């Protein structure tokens, strides 16, 4: 499939890998090797079977040796220091598909099936009422995963720009401005949302 024919269960979408975080608790974590490749490359390869276009959201250009392993354009944050929201804003404006899957680059166990479930939920919620503009996974304790979610590209771009213009950097403020549907995370899928933030997280990953 090519161009606008890239779809996940009927939803035309791109993959946005978020790789622009400062990682203050574990500097350089996305470039750390796991299974012989950088963590960011591992995440890309786990989701590549979706067969959809990919965009890399970055703060600075990736090292050439890493970029060469991910055949995707890099989109730089328009507003430095604004966190993931700046990355989402820039990437949403750059993609060529109606929807995008935003996925943080530090989710080593993410699987295509959890994104496919979001696409299925979008399709179910789109009839008879208006389609959601965001489908966001939510744990049973109420914690949400906005950096592993499905968004309508144009709606996300507009909402993110409004929120940033008002001085906020919180993705939750963007969700408040969109038609947001929360998708329950099953116990079997909870491991897919494990992220790597600390040295202890990293050690657990490489020892698994």
C-alpha positions as CSV (number, residue, x, y, z in Angstrom):
1,X,0.0,0.0,0.0
2,X,1.2,3.5,-0.7
3,X,0.3,7.1,0.2
4,X,-3.2,7.5,1.5
5,X,-3.8,3.8,1.3
6,X,-1.8,3.2,4.5
7,X,-4.4,2.1,7.0
8,X,-4.8,0.3,10.3
9,X,-8.1,-1.5,10.5
10,X,-9.7,1.1,8.2
11,X,-8.1,4.1,9.9
12,X,-5.6,6.1,7.8
13,X,-2.8,6.8,10.1
14,X,0.9,7.6,10.6
15,X,3.2,6.6,13.4
16,X,4.8,9.5,15.3
17,X,7.8,8.3,17.4
18,X,8.5,10.9,20.2
19,X,12.3,11.1,20.6
20,X,12.8,14.6,21.8
21,X,12.7,14.3,25.6
22,X,15.5,15.6,27.8
23,X,15.6,12.3,29.8
24,X,17.0,14.1,32.8
25,X,16.7,11.0,35.0
26,X,18.4,8.7,32.5
27,X,20.3,10.8,30.0
28,X,20.7,9.3,26.5
29,X,18.3,6.5,27.3
30,X,16.9,6.2,23.7
31,X,20.4,5.7,22.4
32,X,21.3,3.0,24.9
33,X,21.7,-0.5,23.4
34,X,19.2,-3.2,24.2
35,X,19.2,-6.4,22.2
36,X,22.0,-5.0,20.0
37,X,20.2,-1.9,18.9
38,X,19.3,1.5,20.5
39,X,16.1,1.6,22.5
40,X,14.5,3.9,19.9
41,X,15.3,1.5,17.1
42,X,13.8,-1.4,19.1
43,X,10.5,0.5,19.5
44,X,10.4,1.4,15.8
45,X,11.0,-2.2,14.8
46,X,8.3,-3.5,17.1
47,X,5.8,-1.2,15.4
48,X,7.0,-1.5,11.8
49,X,4.7,-4.4,11.1
50,X,1.8,-1.9,11.1
51,X,3.0,-0.9,7.7
52,X,2.2,2.8,8.1
53,X,4.4,5.9,7.5
54,X,6.6,7.0,10.4
55,X,7.7,10.4,11.5
56,X,10.4,11.0,14.2
57,X,9.7,13.9,16.5
58,X,13.0,15.2,17.7
59,X,14.5,18.1,19.6
60,X,17.8,17.8,17.8
61,X,18.7,15.6,14.8
62,X,19.4,12.0,15.7
63,X,23.0,10.7,15.3
64,X,23.6,9.4,11.8
65,X,24.2,5.8,12.9
66,X,20.8,5.7,14.6
67,X,18.9,7.7,12.0
68,X,20.1,5.2,9.3
69,X,18.3,2.4,11.1
70,X,14.9,4.2,11.0
71,X,13.7,5.1,7.5
72,X,11.6,8.1,8.5
73,X,11.8,11.9,8.3
74,X,12.7,13.9,11.4
75,X,10.5,16.8,12.5
76,X,12.1,19.1,15.0
77,X,10.1,20.8,17.8
78,X,9.0,24.3,17.0
79,X,9.2,25.4,20.6
80,X,12.2,24.3,22.6
81,X,11.7,23.4,26.2
82,X,8.0,22.7,25.9
83,X,8.2,19.0,26.4
84,X,6.3,16.3,24.6
85,X,3.5,18.7,23.7
86,X,5.9,20.7,21.4
87,X,6.8,17.4,19.7
88,X,3.2,16.4,19.2
89,X,2.4,19.9,17.8
90,X,5.1,19.8,15.2
91,X,4.6,16.2,14.2
92,X,0.8,16.6,13.9
93,X,1.3,19.5,11.5
94,X,3.8,17.4,9.4
95,X,2.0,14.1,8.9
96,X,0.1,13.5,5.7
97,X,-2.6,11.2,7.2
98,X,-5.9,12.0,8.9
99,X,-4.8,10.3,12.1
100,X,-1.6,9.6,13.9
101,X,-0.4,7.2,16.6
102,X,1.8,9.0,19.0
103,X,4.2,6.7,20.7
104,X,7.0,7.6,23.2
105,X,10.4,6.2,22.2
106,X,10.9,4.7,25.6
107,X,8.2,2.0,25.5
108,X,10.3,-1.1,24.8
109,X,7.4,-3.6,25.1
110,X,4.9,-1.7,22.9
111,X,3.1,-4.0,20.5
112,X,1.1,-3.3,17.3
113,X,-2.0,-4.9,18.8
114,X,-2.5,-2.2,21.4
115,X,-2.5,0.5,18.7
116,X,-4.8,-1.7,16.6
117,X,-7.2,-1.8,19.5
118,X,-7.3,2.0,19.6
119,X,-8.1,2.1,15.9
120,X,-10.9,-0.4,16.5
121,X,-12.3,1.8,19.3
122,X,-12.2,4.8,17.1
123,X,-14.2,3.0,14.4
124,X,-16.8,1.8,17.0
125,X,-17.2,5.3,18.5
126,X,-17.5,7.0,15.1
127,X,-21.1,5.8,14.5
128,X,-23.7,7.2,15.0
129,X,-22.2,10.2,16.7
130,X,-19.1,12.3,15.8
131,X,-15.8,10.5,15.8
132,X,-13.5,11.0,18.7
133,X,-10.5,13.3,18.1
134,X,-8.4,11.4,20.5
135,X,-8.5,7.7,21.8
136,X,-6.3,7.5,24.9
137,X,-5.4,4.3,26.8
138,X,-6.3,4.4,30.5
139,X,-5.3,2.1,33.3
140,X,-7.7,0.8,35.9
141,X,-6.3,3.3,38.5
142,X,-7.2,6.2,36.2
143,X,-3.7,6.9,34.9
144,X,-3.7,7.7,31.2
145,X,-1.2,7.1,28.4
146,X,-1.4,10.1,26.1
147,X,2.0,9.3,24.7
148,X,0.7,6.0,23.4
149,X,-2.5,7.2,21.9
150,X,-4.4,7.8,18.6
151,X,-5.2,11.3,17.5
152,X,-6.9,13.1,14.7
153,X,-4.0,15.0,13.2
154,X,-5.6,18.3,12.4
155,X,-7.5,18.5,15.7
156,X,-4.3,17.7,17.7
157,X,-2.3,20.3,15.8
158,X,-4.9,23.0,16.4
159,X,-5.5,22.1,20.1
160,X,-1.7,21.9,20.8
161,X,-1.0,25.3,19.3
162,X,-3.8,26.8,21.4
163,X,-2.6,25.3,24.6
164,X,1.0,26.2,24.0
165,X,0.0,29.8,23.2
166,X,-1.7,30.0,26.6
167,X,1.6,29.0,28.3
168,X,0.7,25.4,29.2
169,X,2.8,22.4,28.4
170,X,0.4,19.7,29.7
171,X,-0.9,17.2,27.2
172,X,-3.9,16.8,29.5
173,X,-4.9,20.3,28.6
174,X,-4.9,19.4,25.0
175,X,-7.2,16.4,25.7
176,X,-9.6,18.7,27.4
177,X,-10.0,20.7,24.2
178,X,-10.6,17.6,22.0
179,X,-13.4,15.0,21.8
180,X,-11.5,12.4,23.8
181,X,-12.4,8.8,24.3
182,X,-10.6,6.8,27.0
183,X,-9.8,3.2,26.2
184,X,-9.4,0.7,29.1
185,X,-6.1,-1.1,29.3
186,X,-6.5,-4.8,30.0
187,X,-4.2,-6.6,32.5
188,X,-2.6,-8.5,29.6
189,X,-1.8,-5.2,27.8
190,X,-0.5,-3.3,30.8
191,X,3.1,-4.4,30.2
192,X,3.0,-2.8,26.8
193,X,3.0,0.6,28.4
194,X,6.0,0.1,30.7
195,X,8.5,2.9,30.0
196,X,12.1,3.4,30.8
197,X,12.8,6.4,33.1
198,X,15.4,5.4,35.5
199,X,18.5,3.3,35.8
200,X,16.5,0.7,37.7
201,X,14.0,0.6,34.8
202,X,16.8,0.1,32.4
203,X,18.4,-2.7,34.4
204,X,15.1,-4.5,34.6
205,X,14.7,-4.2,30.9
206,X,18.1,-5.6,30.0
207,X,17.8,-8.4,32.5
208,X,14.4,-9.5,31.4
